[in-house]
Amino acid sequence: MPDTHYTLLDEPLWPLMNKFYRAHQSSMKAVRDAQLWVARRDGIVAALCLRPVSGGHWLTGLFVDPQCREQGIAAGLIAAAVKDCELPVWLFCHPDLRGFYERRGFTFDPPMPYAMVERLSRYARSKPMIAMGLEPSV
């Protein structure tokens, strides 16, 4: 199995993240006001956005190339992205993913700022969504 490298994507390379999402027919998009993290082998095999929000960070857009799943890439990418976070990290996910995120240290239904609660409420109108949170380890 090839080595996987987890890195923050430099701004001039941001279009590569959207190209990765599109190549896999994912509706996810790179967010301009976020840190864009990728896992690379020969090319990008996974990506996520870590966006600053009031009181913490919002993890969005986690996607792993279907041919590279079940290899620990998502776990490694999340760990690299949140390693130096000094504030909580929140994410919204389908309830089926709760166990996956709990195994990475996230807790279900964390305290969140009102803006995040409101955002979750909007998202949950159209599909099942739960909130997960990770407290800083520093």
C-alpha positions as CSV (number, residue, x, y, z in Angstrom):
1,M,0.0,0.0,0.0
2,P,1.5,3.4,-0.9
3,D,2.4,6.0,1.7
4,T,-0.3,8.5,2.5
5,H,0.7,12.1,3.2
6,Y,-1.7,14.5,5.0
7,T,-1.2,18.2,4.2
8,L,-2.7,21.6,4.3
9,L,-3.4,22.5,0.7
10,D,-1.6,25.8,-0.4
11,E,-4.0,28.4,-1.8
12,P,-2.7,28.2,-5.4
13,L,-3.6,24.5,-5.4
14,W,-7.2,24.9,-4.0
15,P,-8.8,24.2,-7.5
16,L,-7.4,20.7,-7.2
17,M,-9.7,20.0,-4.3
18,N,-12.8,20.9,-6.3
19,K,-11.4,18.9,-9.2
20,F,-11.1,15.9,-6.9
21,Y,-14.7,16.3,-5.6
22,R,-16.0,16.6,-9.2
23,A,-14.1,13.6,-10.4
24,H,-16.0,11.5,-7.9
25,Q,-19.4,13.2,-8.6
26,S,-19.4,14.5,-5.1
27,S,-21.6,17.6,-4.3
28,M,-18.9,18.8,-1.8
29,K,-16.9,21.9,-2.6
30,A,-13.8,23.6,-1.2
31,V,-14.7,26.5,1.0
32,R,-12.6,29.7,0.5
33,D,-12.5,30.8,4.1
34,A,-11.3,27.5,5.4
35,Q,-8.2,25.4,5.8
36,L,-8.2,22.8,3.0
37,W,-6.7,19.5,4.0
38,V,-5.9,16.6,1.7
39,A,-4.5,13.1,1.8
40,R,-2.2,12.3,-1.1
41,R,-0.7,9.3,-2.5
42,D,0.1,9.8,-6.2
43,G,-2.7,12.4,-6.2
44,I,-5.4,13.5,-3.8
45,V,-7.3,10.5,-2.3
46,A,-9.3,12.4,0.4
47,A,-10.1,16.0,1.3
48,L,-11.8,18.0,4.0
49,C,-12.4,21.7,4.9
50,L,-11.8,23.1,8.4
51,R,-13.6,26.4,8.6
52,P,-13.3,28.9,11.5
53,V,-16.7,29.7,13.1
54,S,-17.6,31.5,16.3
55,G,-16.1,29.7,19.2
56,G,-14.4,26.9,17.2
57,H,-14.1,25.2,13.9
58,W,-16.5,23.5,11.5
59,L,-15.3,20.3,9.7
60,T,-17.0,19.9,6.4
61,G,-16.5,18.2,3.0
62,L,-14.9,15.0,4.2
63,F,-14.7,12.7,1.2
64,V,-12.4,9.7,0.5
65,D,-11.9,8.2,-2.9
66,P,-14.2,5.1,-2.9
67,Q,-11.2,2.9,-4.0
68,C,-9.3,4.0,-0.9
69,R,-11.9,3.6,1.8
70,E,-11.5,1.3,4.8
71,Q,-7.7,2.1,4.9
72,G,-7.7,4.6,7.7
73,I,-7.3,7.6,5.4
74,A,-10.3,9.5,6.8
75,A,-9.1,9.0,10.3
76,G,-5.5,10.1,9.5
77,L,-6.8,13.2,7.6
78,I,-9.1,14.2,10.5
79,A,-6.3,13.7,13.0
80,A,-3.9,15.9,11.0
81,A,-6.5,18.6,10.4
82,V,-7.5,19.0,14.1
83,K,-4.1,18.3,15.7
84,D,-3.4,21.9,16.5
85,C,-6.9,23.2,17.1
86,E,-7.2,25.1,20.4
87,L,-10.9,25.4,20.1
88,P,-13.7,22.8,19.7
89,V,-14.4,21.2,16.3
90,W,-17.9,20.5,15.2
91,L,-19.4,18.6,12.3
92,F,-22.8,17.5,11.0
93,C,-23.2,14.0,9.7
94,H,-25.7,11.3,8.9
95,P,-26.7,9.4,12.1
96,D,-25.2,6.2,10.6
97,L,-21.7,7.9,10.8
98,R,-22.0,8.5,14.6
99,G,-19.8,5.5,15.5
100,F,-17.1,6.4,13.0
101,Y,-16.7,9.8,14.5
102,E,-17.0,8.6,18.1
103,R,-14.0,6.3,17.4
104,R,-12.1,9.4,16.5
105,G,-12.9,11.2,19.8
106,F,-16.0,13.1,18.7
107,T,-19.0,13.2,21.0
108,F,-22.7,13.2,20.0
109,D,-24.8,16.4,20.6
110,P,-22.1,18.7,21.8
111,P,-22.7,22.2,23.2
112,M,-22.5,24.6,20.2
113,P,-22.9,28.3,19.6
114,Y,-26.3,29.3,18.5
115,A,-25.2,30.0,14.9
116,M,-24.2,26.3,14.6
117,V,-27.4,25.0,16.2
118,E,-29.4,27.2,13.8
119,R,-27.3,25.9,10.8
120,L,-27.9,22.3,11.9
121,S,-31.6,22.9,12.2
122,R,-31.7,24.2,8.6
123,Y,-29.7,21.2,7.2
124,A,-31.8,18.7,9.2
125,R,-35.0,19.9,7.4
126,S,-33.9,18.2,4.2
127,K,-32.0,15.1,5.4
128,P,-31.2,13.3,8.7
129,M,-28.3,15.1,10.4
130,I,-26.7,15.0,13.8
131,A,-24.0,17.2,15.4
132,M,-20.7,15.8,16.7
133,G,-18.0,17.7,18.6
134,L,-14.4,17.3,19.5
135,E,-12.8,19.2,22.4
136,P,-9.2,20.5,21.9
137,S,-6.4,18.2,23.1
138,V,-4.0,21.0,23.8
